[in-house]
Amino acid sequence: MKSVTMLYFAQLSAQAGCAEERWETDVSSLQELFAELKQQHTWTLSLNKVRFARNDAFCAADESFDDGDVLAIMPPMSGG
């Protein structure tokens, strides 16, 4: 089992009711983790609408992660 720190932003944070949490999981990829978290927090965004970062670097949804990693999930962002 892996223990990771999850960071959520904007809509994902609001729907989860927190911006950060420790998460224990047996899954091996970020896309599997997203599916697990989406079910837990009843997120409305789909996988193709979010971006991932692992230890402060953007990464693909099919990447794996390690115990102790800091993982961020971000919805679409805009700005000026």
PDB file of N, CA, C and O in Angstrom:
ATOM      1  N   MET A   1       0.853  -1.182   0.000  1.00  0.00           N
ATOM      2  CA  MET A   1       0.000   0.000   0.000  1.00  0.00           C
ATOM      3  C   MET A   1       0.896   1.241   0.000  1.00  0.00           C
ATOM      4  O   MET A   1       1.912   1.296   0.693  1.00  0.00           O
ATOM      5  N   LYS A   2       0.493   2.232  -0.793  1.00  0.00           N
ATOM      6  CA  LYS A   2       1.214   3.498  -0.876  1.00  0.00           C
ATOM      7  C   LYS A   2       0.453   4.570  -0.113  1.00  0.00           C
ATOM      8  O   LYS A   2      -0.778   4.589  -0.103  1.00  0.00           O
ATOM      9  N   SER A   3       1.194   5.453   0.518  1.00  0.00           N
ATOM     10  CA  SER A   3       0.623   6.615   1.194  1.00  0.00           C
ATOM     11  C   SER A   3       1.175   7.857   0.502  1.00  0.00           C
ATOM     12  O   SER A   3       2.387   8.061   0.446  1.00  0.00           O
ATOM     13  N   VAL A   4       0.269   8.684  -0.025  1.00  0.00           N
ATOM     14  CA  VAL A   4       0.671   9.878  -0.762  1.00  0.00           C
ATOM     15  C   VAL A   4      -0.055  11.102  -0.207  1.00  0.00           C
ATOM     16  O   VAL A   4      -1.102  10.984   0.429  1.00  0.00           O
ATOM     17  N   THR A   5       0.512  12.261  -0.456  1.00  0.00           N
ATOM     18  CA  THR A   5      -0.154  13.520  -0.138  1.00  0.00           C
ATOM     19  C   THR A   5      -0.828  14.015  -1.401  1.00  0.00           C
ATOM     20  O   THR A   5      -0.180  14.197  -2.432  1.00  0.00           O
ATOM     21  N   MET A   6      -2.123  14.230  -1.318  1.00  0.00           N
ATOM     22  CA  MET A   6      -2.902  14.692  -2.460  1.00  0.00           C
ATOM     23  C   MET A   6      -3.186  16.183  -2.308  1.00  0.00           C
ATOM     24  O   MET A   6      -3.551  16.648  -1.229  1.00  0.00           O
ATOM     25  N   LEU A   7      -3.014  16.923  -3.396  1.00  0.00           N
ATOM     26  CA  LEU A   7      -3.345  18.343  -3.450  1.00  0.00           C
ATOM     27  C   LEU A   7      -4.423  18.541  -4.501  1.00  0.00           C
ATOM     28  O   LEU A   7      -4.292  18.074  -5.632  1.00  0.00           O
ATOM     29  N   TYR A   8      -5.494  19.237  -4.123  1.00  0.00           N
ATOM     30  CA  TYR A   8      -6.614  19.488  -5.033  1.00  0.00           C
ATOM     31  C   TYR A   8      -6.784  20.992  -5.208  1.00  0.00           C
ATOM     32  O   TYR A   8      -6.518  21.769  -4.290  1.00  0.00           O
ATOM     33  N   PHE A   9      -7.223  21.388  -6.379  1.00  0.00           N
ATOM     34  CA  PHE A   9      -7.369  22.806  -6.687  1.00  0.00           C
ATOM     35  C   PHE A   9      -8.760  23.100  -7.241  1.00  0.00           C
ATOM     36  O   PHE A   9      -9.390  22.253  -7.874  1.00  0.00           O
ATOM     37  N   ALA A  10      -9.218  24.321  -6.986  1.00  0.00           N
ATOM     38  CA  ALA A  10     -10.464  24.870  -7.555  1.00  0.00           C
ATOM     39  C   ALA A  10     -11.641  23.934  -7.327  1.00  0.00           C
ATOM     40  O   ALA A  10     -11.913  23.544  -6.192  1.00  0.00           O
ATOM     41  N   GLN A  11     -12.328  23.577  -8.379  1.00  0.00           N
ATOM     42  CA  GLN A  11     -13.541  22.763  -8.318  1.00  0.00           C
ATOM     43  C   GLN A  11     -13.298  21.433  -7.599  1.00  0.00           C
ATOM     44  O   GLN A  11     -14.158  20.971  -6.849  1.00  0.00           O
ATOM     45  N   LEU A  12     -12.142  20.819  -7.820  1.00  0.00           N
ATOM     46  CA  LEU A  12     -11.851  19.531  -7.176  1.00  0.00           C
ATOM     47  C   LEU A  12     -11.738  19.692  -5.664  1.00  0.00           C
ATOM     48  O   LEU A  12     -12.214  18.845  -4.908  1.00  0.00           O
ATOM     49  N   SER A  13     -11.119  20.760  -5.232  1.00  0.00           N
ATOM     50  CA  SER A  13     -11.001  21.046  -3.807  1.00  0.00           C
ATOM     51  C   SER A  13     -12.372  21.279  -3.184  1.00  0.00           C
ATOM     52  O   SER A  13     -12.670  20.767  -2.106  1.00  0.00           O
ATOM     53  N   ALA A  14     -13.192  22.050  -3.866  1.00  0.00           N
ATOM     54  CA  ALA A  14     -14.535  22.336  -3.352  1.00  0.00           C
ATOM     55  C   ALA A  14     -15.366  21.064  -3.239  1.00  0.00           C
ATOM     56  O   ALA A  14     -16.060  20.862  -2.242  1.00  0.00           O
ATOM     57  N   GLN A  15     -15.302  20.218  -4.236  1.00  0.00           N
ATOM     58  CA  GLN A  15     -16.088  18.988  -4.215  1.00  0.00           C
ATOM     59  C   GLN A  15     -15.543  17.968  -3.214  1.00  0.00           C
ATOM     60  O   GLN A  15     -16.307  17.172  -2.669  1.00  0.00           O
ATOM     61  N   ALA A  16     -14.243  17.984  -2.969  1.00  0.00           N
ATOM     62  CA  ALA A  16     -13.645  17.069  -1.997  1.00  0.00           C
ATOM     63  C   ALA A  16     -13.831  17.575  -0.562  1.00  0.00           C
ATOM     64  O   ALA A  16     -13.769  16.798   0.391  1.00  0.00           O
ATOM     65  N   GLY A  17     -14.056  18.873  -0.422  1.00  0.00           N
ATOM     66  CA  GLY A  17     -14.187  19.456   0.910  1.00  0.00           C
ATOM     67  C   GLY A  17     -12.852  19.702   1.592  1.00  0.00           C
ATOM     68  O   GLY A  17     -12.801  19.953   2.796  1.00  0.00           O
ATOM     69  N   CYS A  18     -11.762  19.627   0.814  1.00  0.00           N
ATOM     70  CA  CYS A  18     -10.425  19.890   1.362  1.00  0.00           C
ATOM     71  C   CYS A  18      -9.473  20.179   0.204  1.00  0.00           C
ATOM     72  O   CYS A  18      -9.729  19.786  -0.934  1.00  0.00           O
ATOM     73  N   ALA A  19      -8.391  20.858   0.501  1.00  0.00           N
ATOM     74  CA  ALA A  19      -7.397  21.157  -0.517  1.00  0.00           C
ATOM     75  C   ALA A  19      -6.224  20.179  -0.467  1.00  0.00           C
ATOM     76  O   ALA A  19      -5.442  20.089  -1.414  1.00  0.00           O
ATOM     77  N   GLU A  20      -6.107  19.450   0.640  1.00  0.00           N
ATOM     78  CA  GLU A  20      -4.988  18.524   0.818  1.00  0.00           C
ATOM     79  C   GLU A  20      -5.425  17.389   1.731  1.00  0.00           C
ATOM     80  O   GLU A  20      -6.168  17.595   2.690  1.00  0.00           O
ATOM     81  N   GLU A  21      -4.949  16.183   1.413  1.00  0.00           N
ATOM     82  CA  GLU A  21      -5.215  15.049   2.289  1.00  0.00           C
ATOM     83  C   GLU A  21      -4.189  13.955   2.052  1.00  0.00           C
ATOM     84  O   GLU A  21      -3.587  13.871   0.981  1.00  0.00           O
ATOM     85  N   ARG A  22      -3.998  13.121   3.059  1.00  0.00           N
ATOM     86  CA  ARG A  22      -3.178  11.912   2.910  1.00  0.00           C
ATOM     87  C   ARG A  22      -4.097  10.839   2.361  1.00  0.00           C
ATOM     88  O   ARG A  22      -5.251  10.732   2.777  1.00  0.00           O
ATOM     89  N   TRP A  23      -3.587  10.038   1.422  1.00  0.00           N
ATOM     90  CA  TRP A  23      -4.399   9.006   0.799  1.00  0.00           C
ATOM     91  C   TRP A  23      -3.607   7.701   0.743  1.00  0.00           C
ATOM     92  O   TRP A  23      -2.443   7.680   0.343  1.00  0.00           O
ATOM     93  N   GLU A  24      -4.248   6.637   1.145  1.00  0.00           N
ATOM     94  CA  GLU A  24      -3.670   5.295   1.101  1.00  0.00           C
ATOM     95  C   GLU A  24      -4.299   4.559  -0.074  1.00  0.00           C
ATOM     96  O   GLU A  24      -5.520   4.563  -0.230  1.00  0.00           O
ATOM     97  N   THR A  25      -3.472   3.930  -0.898  1.00  0.00           N
ATOM     98  CA  THR A  25      -4.002   3.272  -2.095  1.00  0.00           C
ATOM     99  C   THR A  25      -3.142   2.091  -2.518  1.00  0.00           C
ATOM    100  O   THR A  25      -1.956   2.010  -2.197  1.00  0.00           O
ATOM    101  N   ASP A  26      -3.764   1.190  -3.238  1.00  0.00           N
ATOM    102  CA  ASP A  26      -3.059   0.049  -3.832  1.00  0.00           C
ATOM    103  C   ASP A  26      -2.911   0.193  -5.342  1.00  0.00           C
ATOM    104  O   ASP A  26      -2.293  -0.661  -5.977  1.00  0.00           O
ATOM    105  N   VAL A  27      -3.463   1.254  -5.932  1.00  0.00           N
ATOM    106  CA  VAL A  27      -3.386   1.418  -7.387  1.00  0.00           C
ATOM    107  C   VAL A  27      -1.979   1.820  -7.793  1.00  0.00           C
ATOM    108  O   VAL A  27      -1.180   2.251  -6.962  1.00  0.00           O
ATOM    109  N   SER A  28      -1.681   1.674  -9.089  1.00  0.00           N
ATOM    110  CA  SER A  28      -0.305   1.932  -9.516  1.00  0.00           C
ATOM    111  C   SER A  28      -0.123   3.137 -10.439  1.00  0.00           C
ATOM    112  O   SER A  28       0.999   3.617 -10.596  1.00  0.00           O
ATOM    113  N   SER A  29      -1.198   3.636 -11.054  1.00  0.00           N
ATOM    114  CA  SER A  29      -1.046   4.780 -11.963  1.00  0.00           C
ATOM    115  C   SER A  29      -1.917   5.946 -11.504  1.00  0.00           C
ATOM    116  O   SER A  29      -2.855   5.777 -10.724  1.00  0.00           O
ATOM    117  N   LEU A  30      -1.588   7.111 -11.999  1.00  0.00           N
ATOM    118  CA  LEU A  30      -2.367   8.302 -11.655  1.00  0.00           C
ATOM    119  C   LEU A  30      -3.794   8.216 -12.177  1.00  0.00           C
ATOM    120  O   LEU A  30      -4.718   8.691 -11.517  1.00  0.00           O
ATOM    121  N   GLN A  31      -3.990   7.620 -13.345  1.00  0.00           N
ATOM    122  CA  GLN A  31      -5.353   7.508 -13.865  1.00  0.00           C
ATOM    123  C   GLN A  31      -6.195   6.579 -13.001  1.00  0.00           C
ATOM    124  O   GLN A  31      -7.388   6.824 -12.820  1.00  0.00           O
ATOM    125  N   GLU A  32      -5.601   5.522 -12.467  1.00  0.00           N
ATOM    126  CA  GLU A  32      -6.331   4.641 -11.554  1.00  0.00           C
ATOM    127  C   GLU A  32      -6.630   5.364 -10.244  1.00  0.00           C
ATOM    128  O   GLU A  32      -7.709   5.212  -9.670  1.00  0.00           O
ATOM    129  N   LEU A  33      -5.669   6.146  -9.785  1.00  0.00           N
ATOM    130  CA  LEU A  33      -5.862   6.926  -8.566  1.00  0.00           C
ATOM    131  C   LEU A  33      -6.976   7.947  -8.755  1.00  0.00           C
ATOM    132  O   LEU A  33      -7.806   8.134  -7.865  1.00  0.00           O
ATOM    133  N   PHE A  34      -6.998   8.606  -9.910  1.00  0.00           N
ATOM    134  CA  PHE A  34      -8.058   9.569 -10.182  1.00  0.00           C
ATOM    135  C   PHE A  34      -9.429   8.897 -10.124  1.00  0.00           C
ATOM    136  O   PHE A  34     -10.364   9.451  -9.546  1.00  0.00           O
ATOM    137  N   ALA A  35      -9.557   7.723 -10.711  1.00  0.00           N
ATOM    138  CA  ALA A  35     -10.834   6.993 -10.692  1.00  0.00           C
ATOM    139  C   ALA A  35     -11.256   6.675  -9.256  1.00  0.00           C
ATOM    140  O   ALA A  35     -12.431   6.784  -8.905  1.00  0.00           O
ATOM    141  N   GLU A  36     -10.295   6.285  -8.442  1.00  0.00           N
ATOM    142  CA  GLU A  36     -10.572   5.982  -7.033  1.00  0.00           C
ATOM    143  C   GLU A  36     -11.035   7.234  -6.288  1.00  0.00           C
ATOM    144  O   GLU A  36     -12.021   7.195  -5.552  1.00  0.00           O
ATOM    145  N   LEU A  37     -10.326   8.329  -6.480  1.00  0.00           N
ATOM    146  CA  LEU A  37     -10.666   9.586  -5.815  1.00  0.00           C
ATOM    147  C   LEU A  37     -11.972  10.180  -6.346  1.00  0.00           C
ATOM    148  O   LEU A  37     -12.750  10.754  -5.585  1.00  0.00           O
ATOM    149  N   LYS A  38     -12.208  10.042  -7.639  1.00  0.00           N
ATOM    150  CA  LYS A  38     -13.441  10.557  -8.232  1.00  0.00           C
ATOM    151  C   LYS A  38     -14.654   9.879  -7.606  1.00  0.00           C
ATOM    152  O   LYS A  38     -15.660  10.529  -7.319  1.00  0.00           O
ATOM    153  N   GLN A  39     -14.555   8.595  -7.401  1.00  0.00           N
ATOM    154  CA  GLN A  39     -15.654   7.868  -6.767  1.00  0.00           C
ATOM    155  C   GLN A  39     -15.824   8.299  -5.308  1.00  0.00           C
ATOM    156  O   GLN A  39     -16.947   8.488  -4.842  1.00  0.00           O
ATOM    157  N   GLN A  40     -14.723   8.452  -4.600  1.00  0.00           N
ATOM    158  CA  GLN A  40     -14.767   8.837  -3.183  1.00  0.00           C
ATOM    159  C   GLN A  40     -15.361  10.231  -2.992  1.00  0.00           C
ATOM    160  O   GLN A  40     -16.183  10.441  -2.100  1.00  0.00           O
ATOM    161  N   HIS A  41     -14.942  11.186  -3.832  1.00  0.00           N
ATOM    162  CA  HIS A  41     -15.324  12.595  -3.651  1.00  0.00           C
ATOM    163  C   HIS A  41     -16.465  13.033  -4.575  1.00  0.00           C
ATOM    164  O   HIS A  41     -16.872  14.194  -4.537  1.00  0.00           O
ATOM    165  N   THR A  42     -16.971  12.143  -5.382  1.00  0.00           N
ATOM    166  CA  THR A  42     -18.031  12.426  -6.362  1.00  0.00           C
ATOM    167  C   THR A  42     -17.700  13.639  -7.245  1.00  0.00           C
ATOM    168  O   THR A  42     -18.527  14.525  -7.460  1.00  0.00           O
ATOM    169  N   TRP A  43     -16.467  13.641  -7.743  1.00  0.00           N
ATOM    170  CA  TRP A  43     -16.050  14.700  -8.667  1.00  0.00           C
ATOM    171  C   TRP A  43     -16.843  14.607  -9.954  1.00  0.00           C
ATOM    172  O   TRP A  43     -17.214  13.516 -10.387  1.00  0.00           O
ATOM    173  N   THR A  44     -17.100  15.745 -10.560  1.00  0.00           N
ATOM    174  CA  THR A  44     -17.867  15.777 -11.804  1.00  0.00           C
ATOM    175  C   THR A  44     -16.981  15.857 -13.045  1.00  0.00           C
ATOM    176  O   THR A  44     -17.458  15.603 -14.151  1.00  0.00           O
ATOM    177  N   LEU A  45     -15.711  16.201 -12.888  1.00  0.00           N
ATOM    178  CA  LEU A  45     -14.804  16.281 -14.043  1.00  0.00           C
ATOM    179  C   LEU A  45     -14.317  14.896 -14.447  1.00  0.00           C
ATOM    180  O   LEU A  45     -14.148  14.016 -13.603  1.00  0.00           O
ATOM    181  N   SER A  46     -14.096  14.710 -15.739  1.00  0.00           N
ATOM    182  CA  SER A  46     -13.564  13.447 -16.230  1.00  0.00           C
ATOM    183  C   SER A  46     -12.040  13.511 -16.316  1.00  0.00           C
ATOM    184  O   SER A  46     -11.442  14.584 -16.234  1.00  0.00           O
ATOM    185  N   LEU A  47     -11.438  12.360 -16.481  1.00  0.00           N
ATOM    186  CA  LEU A  47      -9.987  12.232 -16.522  1.00  0.00           C
ATOM    187  C   LEU A  47      -9.357  13.136 -17.582  1.00  0.00           C
ATOM    188  O   LEU A  47      -8.306  13.728 -17.339  1.00  0.00           O
ATOM    189  N   ASN A  48      -9.986  13.249 -18.754  1.00  0.00           N
ATOM    190  CA  ASN A  48      -9.387  14.047 -19.830  1.00  0.00           C
ATOM    191  C   ASN A  48      -9.493  15.557 -19.590  1.00  0.00           C
ATOM    192  O   ASN A  48      -9.014  16.341 -20.409  1.00  0.00           O
ATOM    193  N   LYS A  49     -10.106  15.971 -18.493  1.00  0.00           N
ATOM    194  CA  LYS A  49     -10.239  17.400 -18.178  1.00  0.00           C
ATOM    195  C   LYS A  49      -9.275  17.861 -17.079  1.00  0.00           C
ATOM    196  O   LYS A  49      -9.276  19.040 -16.726  1.00  0.00           O
ATOM    197  N   VAL A  50      -8.458  16.962 -16.533  1.00  0.00           N
ATOM    198  CA  VAL A  50      -7.563  17.342 -15.443  1.00  0.00           C
ATOM    199  C   VAL A  50      -6.108  17.143 -15.839  1.00  0.00           C
ATOM    200  O   VAL A  50      -5.786  16.414 -16.778  1.00  0.00           O
ATOM    201  N   ARG A  51      -5.233  17.823 -15.084  1.00  0.00           N
ATOM    202  CA  ARG A  51      -3.783  17.664 -15.245  1.00  0.00           C
ATOM    203  C   ARG A  51      -3.215  17.169 -13.936  1.00  0.00           C
ATOM    204  O   ARG A  51      -3.776  17.402 -12.865  1.00  0.00           O
ATOM    205  N   PHE A  52      -2.100  16.487 -14.039  1.00  0.00           N
ATOM    206  CA  PHE A  52      -1.452  15.907 -12.874  1.00  0.00           C
ATOM    207  C   PHE A  52      -0.049  16.463 -12.707  1.00  0.00           C
ATOM    208  O   PHE A  52       0.620  16.814 -13.680  1.00  0.00           O
ATOM    209  N   ALA A  53       0.382  16.536 -11.457  1.00  0.00           N
ATOM    210  CA  ALA A  53       1.771  16.847 -11.145  1.00  0.00           C
ATOM    211  C   ALA A  53       2.227  15.860 -10.080  1.00  0.00           C
ATOM    212  O   ALA A  53       1.482  15.517  -9.162  1.00  0.00           O
ATOM    213  N   ARG A  54       3.450  15.419 -10.226  1.00  0.00           N
ATOM    214  CA  ARG A  54       4.069  14.506  -9.256  1.00  0.00           C
ATOM    215  C   ARG A  54       5.330  15.179  -8.736  1.00  0.00           C
ATOM    216  O   ARG A  54       6.266  15.436  -9.493  1.00  0.00           O
ATOM    217  N   ASN A  55       5.348  15.459  -7.443  1.00  0.00           N
ATOM    218  CA  ASN A  55       6.503  16.120  -6.818  1.00  0.00           C
ATOM    219  C   ASN A  55       6.906  17.380  -7.579  1.00  0.00           C
ATOM    220  O   ASN A  55       8.076  17.569  -7.913  1.00  0.00           O
ATOM    221  N   ASP A  56       5.923  18.236  -7.848  1.00  0.00           N
ATOM    222  CA  ASP A  56       6.108  19.556  -8.454  1.00  0.00           C
ATOM    223  C   ASP A  56       6.454  19.554  -9.942  1.00  0.00           C
ATOM    224  O   ASP A  56       6.916  20.572 -10.460  1.00  0.00           O
ATOM    225  N   ALA A  57       6.245  18.450 -10.635  1.00  0.00           N
ATOM    226  CA  ALA A  57       6.495  18.402 -12.080  1.00  0.00           C
ATOM    227  C   ALA A  57       5.266  17.820 -12.772  1.00  0.00           C
ATOM    228  O   ALA A  57       4.752  16.779 -12.363  1.00  0.00           O
ATOM    229  N   PHE A  58       4.793  18.503 -13.832  1.00  0.00           N
ATOM    230  CA  PHE A  58       3.655  17.973 -14.577  1.00  0.00           C
ATOM    231  C   PHE A  58       3.999  16.597 -15.135  1.00  0.00           C
ATOM    232  O   PHE A  58       5.146  16.319 -15.485  1.00  0.00           O
ATOM    233  N   CYS A  59       2.985  15.747 -15.209  1.00  0.00           N
ATOM    234  CA  CYS A  59       3.205  14.392 -15.704  1.00  0.00           C
ATOM    235  C   CYS A  59       1.929  13.865 -16.355  1.00  0.00           C
ATOM    236  O   CYS A  59       0.861  14.463 -16.232  1.00  0.00           O
ATOM    237  N   ALA A  60       2.058  12.743 -17.045  1.00  0.00           N
ATOM    238  CA  ALA A  60       0.938  12.120 -17.750  1.00  0.00           C
ATOM    239  C   ALA A  60       0.117  11.252 -16.808  1.00  0.00           C
ATOM    240  O   ALA A  60       0.608  10.784 -15.780  1.00  0.00           O
ATOM    241  N   ALA A  61      -1.137  11.047 -17.177  1.00  0.00           N
ATOM    242  CA  ALA A  61      -2.064  10.265 -16.345  1.00  0.00           C
ATOM    243  C   ALA A  61      -1.665   8.805 -16.246  1.00  0.00           C
ATOM    244  O   ALA A  61      -2.030   8.138 -15.278  1.00  0.00           O
ATOM    245  N   ASP A  62      -0.926   8.289 -17.223  1.00  0.00           N
ATOM    246  CA  ASP A  62      -0.559   6.880 -17.182  1.00  0.00           C
ATOM    247  C   ASP A  62       0.732   6.616 -16.409  1.00  0.00           C
ATOM    248  O   ASP A  62       1.186   5.474 -16.345  1.00  0.00           O
ATOM    249  N   GLU A  63       1.328   7.653 -15.824  1.00  0.00           N
ATOM    250  CA  GLU A  63       2.551   7.476 -15.034  1.00  0.00           C
ATOM    251  C   GLU A  63       2.249   6.828 -13.694  1.00  0.00           C
ATOM    252  O   GLU A  63       1.154   6.961 -13.148  1.00  0.00           O
ATOM    253  N   SER A  64       3.242   6.130 -13.183  1.00  0.00           N
ATOM    254  CA  SER A  64       3.133   5.537 -11.854  1.00  0.00           C
ATOM    255  C   SER A  64       3.623   6.553 -10.821  1.00  0.00           C
ATOM    256  O   SER A  64       4.132   7.617 -11.172  1.00  0.00           O
ATOM    257  N   PHE A  65       3.464   6.211  -9.561  1.00  0.00           N
ATOM    258  CA  PHE A  65       3.917   7.077  -8.473  1.00  0.00           C
ATOM    259  C   PHE A  65       4.424   6.198  -7.341  1.00  0.00           C
ATOM    260  O   PHE A  65       4.156   4.997  -7.304  1.00  0.00           O
ATOM    261  N   ASP A  66       5.158   6.808  -6.421  1.00  0.00           N
ATOM    262  CA  ASP A  66       5.787   6.073  -5.329  1.00  0.00           C
ATOM    263  C   ASP A  66       5.210   6.460  -3.976  1.00  0.00           C
ATOM    264  O   ASP A  66       4.622   7.531  -3.824  1.00  0.00           O
ATOM    265  N   ASP A  67       5.378   5.602  -3.018  1.00  0.00           N
ATOM    266  CA  ASP A  67       5.008   5.883  -1.643  1.00  0.00           C
ATOM    267  C   ASP A  67       5.708   7.175  -1.200  1.00  0.00           C
ATOM    268  O   ASP A  67       6.906   7.346  -1.427  1.00  0.00           O
ATOM    269  N   GLY A  68       4.963   8.069  -0.577  1.00  0.00           N
ATOM    270  CA  GLY A  68       5.525   9.320  -0.092  1.00  0.00           C
ATOM    271  C   GLY A  68       5.470  10.475  -1.077  1.00  0.00           C
ATOM    272  O   GLY A  68       5.800  11.603  -0.711  1.00  0.00           O
ATOM    273  N   ASP A  69       5.062  10.226  -2.320  1.00  0.00           N
ATOM    274  CA  ASP A  69       4.991  11.299  -3.317  1.00  0.00           C
ATOM    275  C   ASP A  69       3.937  12.339  -2.941  1.00  0.00           C
ATOM    276  O   ASP A  69       2.992  12.055  -2.205  1.00  0.00           O
ATOM    277  N   VAL A  70       4.125  13.545  -3.462  1.00  0.00           N
ATOM    278  CA  VAL A  70       3.116  14.602  -3.387  1.00  0.00           C
ATOM    279  C   VAL A  70       2.511  14.709  -4.782  1.00  0.00           C
ATOM    280  O   VAL A  70       3.205  15.007  -5.754  1.00  0.00           O
ATOM    281  N   LEU A  71       1.212  14.463  -4.862  1.00  0.00           N
ATOM    282  CA  LEU A  71       0.516  14.430  -6.144  1.00  0.00           C
ATOM    283  C   LEU A  71      -0.532  15.526  -6.188  1.00  0.00           C
ATOM    284  O   LEU A  71      -1.287  15.707  -5.232  1.00  0.00           O
ATOM    285  N   ALA A  72      -0.582  16.250  -7.277  1.00  0.00           N
ATOM    286  CA  ALA A  72      -1.577  17.309  -7.455  1.00  0.00           C
ATOM    287  C   ALA A  72      -2.475  16.967  -8.626  1.00  0.00           C
ATOM    288  O   ALA A  72      -2.024  16.455  -9.651  1.00  0.00           O
ATOM    289  N   ILE A  73      -3.762  17.262  -8.455  1.00  0.00           N
ATOM    290  CA  ILE A  73      -4.734  17.117  -9.537  1.00  0.00           C
ATOM    291  C   ILE A  73      -5.381  18.483  -9.740  1.00  0.00           C
ATOM    292  O   ILE A  73      -5.920  19.079  -8.808  1.00  0.00           O
ATOM    293  N   MET A  74      -5.315  18.964 -10.983  1.00  0.00           N
ATOM    294  CA  MET A  74      -5.776  20.316 -11.289  1.00  0.00           C
ATOM    295  C   MET A  74      -6.803  20.302 -12.399  1.00  0.00           C
ATOM    296  O   MET A  74      -6.607  19.638 -13.417  1.00  0.00           O
ATOM    297  N   PRO A  75      -7.898  21.026 -12.218  1.00  0.00           N
ATOM    298  CA  PRO A  75      -8.877  21.168 -13.294  1.00  0.00           C
ATOM    299  C   PRO A  75      -8.372  22.179 -14.318  1.00  0.00           C
ATOM    300  O   PRO A  75      -7.327  22.799 -14.118  1.00  0.00           O
ATOM    301  N   PRO A  76      -9.111  22.346 -15.415  1.00  0.00           N
ATOM    302  CA  PRO A  76      -8.710  23.351 -16.400  1.00  0.00           C
ATOM    303  C   PRO A  76      -8.595  24.735 -15.748  1.00  0.00           C
ATOM    304  O   PRO A  76      -9.409  25.109 -14.903  1.00  0.00           O
ATOM    305  N   MET A  77      -7.587  25.467 -16.151  1.00  0.00           N
ATOM    306  CA  MET A  77      -7.378  26.801 -15.581  1.00  0.00           C
ATOM    307  C   MET A  77      -7.319  27.820 -16.702  1.00  0.00           C
ATOM    308  O   MET A  77      -6.923  27.520 -17.828  1.00  0.00           O
ATOM    309  N   SER A  78      -7.721  29.025 -16.361  1.00  0.00           N
ATOM    310  CA  SER A  78      -7.601  30.126 -17.307  1.00  0.00           C
ATOM    311  C   SER A  78      -7.101  31.334 -16.562  1.00  0.00           C
ATOM    312  O   SER A  78      -7.139  31.377 -15.333  1.00  0.00           O
ATOM    313  N   GLY A  79      -6.652  32.275 -17.270  1.00  0.00           N
ATOM    314  CA  GLY A  79      -6.140  33.477 -16.608  1.00  0.00           C
ATOM    315  C   GLY A  79      -5.648  34.466 -17.624  1.00  0.00           C
ATOM    316  O   GLY A  79      -5.723  34.240 -18.832  1.00  0.00           O
ATOM    317  N   GLY A  80      -5.152  35.547 -17.127  1.00  0.00           N
ATOM    318  CA  GLY A  80      -4.722  36.560 -18.055  1.00  0.00           C
ATOM    319  C   GLY A  80      -3.472  37.244 -17.647  1.00  0.00           C
ATOM    320  O   GLY A  80      -2.996  38.132 -18.354  1.00  0.00           O
TER     321      GLY A  80
END
